[in-house]
Amino acid sequence: IRIALVTAAGYGYESEKYEKRLGCLLRCFESSNLDAKILRNFYVLGGEANYLFQCDYISNDTSTEKKVALVPLQKTWEKLQLGIDDEKEIKCLLDVAESSIRTSVLDFQLDDARIIRKPRAVGIVPQEARREFLDEIVLRVQDALRKCTRQTGSSVPWCAFNGGSDVFVDIGNKKVGVNGLKHLFHLQPYQVLHIGDQFLISGNDYAARSACCCLWITNPNETKSTLKEILEVVEQPHSESDPDDYLRHPPAPLSPGPPARLLRTNSSSNFLRSDP
């Protein structure tokens, strides 16, 4: 089993910023004394689909003990060519998104809001904002970006979402991220489960619905229960091969193909099944 934390948080390949955000989890890994091969099956994909890291032990400068850290896999990830590397188109999309956000700031009189621009994202962080305001900002940005895409013919994917206390527009989305991970690990859609809590049109898990099977949860305890159930039933492969073999022999660049088709939604189990 490989687990990837696919997050909107994007700090480039600055490992220490992700490690600070995930500090409790990484310290838990350390205290569990996990075997290195098991530890290296945990990944973090930042900025929706932009920055891939692998968990591993590294030497601690202040002691003989090793600490758990996030190791950048920049070259491996960029070789997949996910369609999010056209800097001219990226700038154009972010400019349009920022303009739309600034218009919303004026319309809603959000004078105390901070607008943050990053290389692969732009967002707004108001001091206080009702959910309706945040959703409206998302819908306006989405509309502006769709018009921009139609006019320019841009093929760069994007994601505009309500983060609960902010709104961000990211280059790439979780569909791109999940598809990249599937390709990297040589997996089919039915072999992947994406767990998330933002599957509405204004959430950043929405795009993943067409990439693999999905589970809609409402709190971390449901994620914990799901992982326990999976571990109880999954059959571990009887192989002594190194889990990092795929990094030494990475797959060819990801080629575009038809998206997975959503078959049905089971409201009792919250599973969203995609065509394998």
Phi and psi in degrees as a GROMACS rama.xvg file:
@    title "Ramachandran Plot"
@    xaxis  label "Phi"
@    yaxis  label "Psi"
@TYPE xy
-115.661  138.025  ARG-2
-119.489  128.906  ILE-3
-122.839  125.172  ALA-4
-87.4023  105.035  LEU-5
-96.1653  112.179  VAL-6
-127.363  152.941  THR-7
-75.2491  -20.3516  ALA-8
-58.4596  123.718  ALA-9
-130.35  114.219  GLY-10
-125.545  33.0522  TYR-11
62.5805  -143.835  GLY-12
-102.848  35.6538  TYR-13
-86.4835  88.2021  GLU-14
-53.702  -40.4977  SER-15
-61.664  -29.5189  GLU-16
-72.3852  -38.2585  LYS-17
-68.4851  -39.5732  TYR-18
-63.1571  -36.4688  GLU-19
-65.864  -42.451  LYS-20
-65.3463  -34.9274  ARG-21
-106.203  23.8413  LEU-22
-54.9662  -45.2292  GLY-23
-62.2086  -41.7326  CYS-24
-65.8084  -44.6054  LEU-25
-65.7898  -37.5009  LEU-26
-67.478  -32.4016  ARG-27
-64.5566  -40.6898  CYS-28
-59.7448  -42.8753  PHE-29
-62.5655  -46.3701  GLU-30
-68.0377  -20.8188  SER-31
-84.1933  -8.89239  SER-32
51.9759  49.0137  ASN-33
-65.5355  145.235  LEU-34
-62.1962  143.366  ASP-35
-58.5439  -37.3762  ALA-36
-65.0287  -36.438  LYS-37
-70.296  -44.0119  ILE-38
-59.1299  -37.8925  LEU-39
-74.0046  2.2981  ARG-40
-91.8587  7.22429  ASN-41
-110.28  131.785  PHE-42
-130.41  158.51  TYR-43
-127.112  128.258  VAL-44
-115.797  106.465  LEU-45
-92.1014  160.013  GLY-46
62.1368  36.477  GLY-47
71.581  -50.0333  GLU-48
-157.031  16.5019  ALA-49
-103.835  -33.4128  ASN-50
-133.14  113.105  TYR-51
-103.766  134.76  LEU-52
-129.708  152.933  PHE-53
-121.519  136.634  GLN-54
-74.6101  137.459  CYS-55
-162.79  166.226  ASP-56
-86.2389  139.925  TYR-57
-132.228  160.433  ILE-58
-69.0004  139.149  SER-59
-92.3446  124.633  ASN-60
-65.2983  -24.8218  ASP-61
-99.5508  -5.062  THR-62
-155.426  175.423  SER-63
-81.991  -11.0571  THR-64
-76.8496  148.95  GLU-65
-91.4645  147.942  LYS-66
-115.297  157.554  LYS-67
-84.0853  131.958  VAL-68
-141.367  169.313  ALA-69
-103.805  118.754  LEU-70
-98.7735  123.691  VAL-71
-63.4321  138.392  PRO-72
-117.969  47.4897  LEU-73
-60.1642  -50.1619  GLN-74
-63.4972  -43.1203  LYS-75
-60.7939  -43.9042  THR-76
-70.5371  -41.7887  TRP-77
-68.3296  -25.2958  GLU-78
-64.6937  -20.8146  LYS-79
-72.5558  -19.1546  LEU-80
51.2659  73.2144  GLN-81
-85.6235  3.19566  LEU-82
83.1481  21.3659  GLY-83
-124.638  41.0713  ILE-84
-126.275  7.9933  ASP-85
-85.3554  97.9986  ASP-86
-63.3226  -33.1295  GLU-87
-66.1903  -45.5999  LYS-88
-68.1323  -36.7456  GLU-89
-61.6664  -45.9153  ILE-90
-61.5037  -41.5052  LYS-91
-61.1946  -45.9452  CYS-92
-64.5515  -42.9514  LEU-93
-68.3662  -34.1504  LEU-94
-63.0272  -43.6042  ASP-95
-64.1451  -43.3967  VAL-96
-63.9348  -43.3982  ALA-97
-64.6734  -40.1582  GLU-98
-61.1895  -43.2647  SER-99
-63.5239  -41.8171  SER-100
-63.0915  -43.5551  ILE-101
-64.6945  -35.2639  ARG-102
-64.2241  -40.7694  THR-103
-65.2603  -36.3079  SER-104
-58.3807  -42.8564  VAL-105
-69.808  -43.8427  LEU-106
-63.2535  -39.2315  ASP-107
-97.668  4.1671  PHE-108
54.5967  47.1359  GLN-109
-91.9018  62.9694  LEU-110
-64.8911  -24.0244  ASP-111
-92.012  3.75837  ASP-112
-76.5079  146.016  ALA-113
-101.159  133.098  ARG-114
-104.71  125.933  ILE-115
-114.309  127.568  ILE-116
-116.432  127.268  ARG-117
-121.973  170.081  LYS-118
-58.8174  -31.581  PRO-119
-124.834  19.7701  ARG-120
-162.689  159.128  ALA-121
-146.514  142.223  VAL-122
-155.46  173.997  GLY-123
-128.118  134.374  ILE-124
-124.728  95.3591  VAL-125
-78.9912  155.804  PRO-126
-64.6632  -45.534  GLN-127
-144.311  137.095  GLU-128
-157.554  136.375  ALA-129
-71.4716  152.392  ARG-130
-58.1045  -35.318  ARG-131
-61.7316  -38.3912  GLU-132
-63.9711  -45.8728  PHE-133
-63.0519  -43.6373  LEU-134
-62.5985  -39.9044  ASP-135
-64.7082  -39.7973  GLU-136
-61.01  -42.6209  ILE-137
-60.5397  -48.0062  VAL-138
-63.3136  -38.1424  LEU-139
-66.7276  -43.2243  ARG-140
-63.8408  -43.7993  VAL-141
-58.6854  -43.6378  GLN-142
-63.288  -43.6113  ASP-143
-63.9474  -39.9669  ALA-144
-70.9591  -36.3487  LEU-145
-63.3606  -42.5878  ARG-146
-62.9291  -41.7504  LYS-147
-62.2587  -42.9088  CYS-148
-63.5748  -41.8565  THR-149
-64.8608  -40.7056  ARG-150
-73.4123  -36.6383  GLN-151
-97.6142  -16.1091  THR-152
73.2618  18.4169  GLY-153
-63.7352  139.204  SER-154
-109.233  6.30932  SER-155
-72.9459  122.961  VAL-156
-73.8104  155.717  PRO-157
-148.761  169.277  TRP-158
-145.759  125.345  CYS-159
-116.588  125.194  ALA-160
-148.796  157.444  PHE-161
-91.7456  114.096  ASN-162
-87.3077  6.55348  GLY-163
101.5  -43.9864  GLY-164
-129.464  6.70574  SER-165
-156.036  173.369  ASP-166
-130.643  131.465  VAL-167
-132.229  150.456  PHE-168
-117.594  119.584  VAL-169
-110.313  146.22  ASP-170
-80.2245  128.56  ILE-171
89.8296  169.789  GLY-172
-152.915  179.858  ASN-173
-73.0538  -20.9573  LYS-174
-64.136  -46.4862  LYS-175
-62.0022  -44.2571  VAL-176
-62.6156  -47.4318  GLY-177
-65.3811  -41.8788  VAL-178
-62.8002  -38.6188  ASN-179
-63.2783  -42.683  GLY-180
-65.9905  -40.3004  LEU-181
-57.8107  -44.8578  LYS-182
-68.0931  -41.7513  HIS-183
-63.1954  -38.6725  LEU-184
-97.5768  4.91449  PHE-185
59.3349  52.3488  HIS-186
-116.173  149.767  LEU-187
-94.0662  159.418  GLN-188
-53.3368  -38.5058  PRO-189
-71.3358  -9.79643  TYR-190
-93.9619  3.12988  GLN-191
-123.184  139.559  VAL-192
-125.297  121.199  LEU-193
-100.843  122.6  HIS-194
-107.146  127.752  ILE-195
-157.492  171.686  GLY-196
-127.122  10.4448  ASP-197
-129.189  67.1785  GLN-198
-98.4358  5.10627  PHE-199
-78.1385  170.434  LEU-200
-61.7901  -23.8075  ILE-201
-97.571  12.5506  SER-202
-109.269  159.51  GLY-203
-91.8493  2.72553  ASN-204
-90.648  -11.9933  ASP-205
-55.3591  -44.3529  TYR-206
-65.1018  -26.6132  ALA-207
-68.2783  -15.8289  ALA-208
-59.423  -27.1397  ARG-209
-99.3092  13.2684  SER-210
-110.385  -28.8074  ALA-211
-168.763  -178.702  CYS-212
-66.2058  143.173  CYS-213
-130.914  150.207  CYS-214
-126.621  122.65  LEU-215
-93.0815  113.448  TRP-216
-114.258  168.383  ILE-217
-119.523  -11.4984  THR-218
-158.468  163.979  ASN-219
-61.9894  -28.2409  PRO-220
-63.0338  -33.8017  ASN-221
-68.1316  -37.6372  GLU-222
-61.7179  -45.4952  THR-223
-59.3064  -45.4401  LYS-224
-63.6197  -39.7087  SER-225
-63.4048  -44.9125  THR-226
-61.8626  -38.9386  LEU-227
-62.8135  -42.2984  LYS-228
-64.2998  -41.1673  GLU-229
-62.8939  -44.6423  ILE-230
-64.9853  -27.1044  LEU-231
-73.3924  -28.4862  GLU-232
-109.971  -18.6362  VAL-233
-71.0962  144.391  VAL-234
-97.7182  117.957  GLU-235
-71.6361  137.092  GLN-236
-65.2816  135.967  PRO-237
-86.3889  78.203  HIS-238
-146.394  143.002  SER-239
-100.227  12.739  GLU-240
-66.969  150.794  SER-241
-71.2469  128.504  ASP-242
-64.0997  -11.9139  PRO-243
-95.5929  9.20213  ASP-244
-57.0835  -37.2338  ASP-245
-65.7109  -25.248  TYR-246
-75.5698  -31.1345  LEU-247
-76.7021  -28.2918  ARG-248
-129.733  70.889  HIS-249
-64.9503  153.297  PRO-250
-70.8443  167.486  PRO-251
-66.5556  162.993  ALA-252
-52.7424  147.682  PRO-253
-69.3056  124.686  LEU-254
-97.7099  143.992  SER-255
-67.2451  146.956  PRO-256
-151.705  175.947  GLY-257
-66.5432  139.977  PRO-258
-68.3  154.479  PRO-259
-63.7041  146.895  ALA-260
-100.942  131.305  ARG-261
-73.4043  121.613  LEU-262
-89.9408  -51.8044  LEU-263
-161.201  161.945  ARG-264
-119.194  124.755  THR-265
-100.824  105.476  ASN-266
-66.7145  -25.0783  SER-267
-74.2821  -33.414  SER-268
-106.206  -10.5966  SER-269
66.7485  14.6996  ASN-270
-83.9377  134.476  PHE-271
-113.158  107.627  LEU-272
-94.9907  135.487  ARG-273
-110.251  156.429  SER-274
-65.3631  121.842  ASP-275
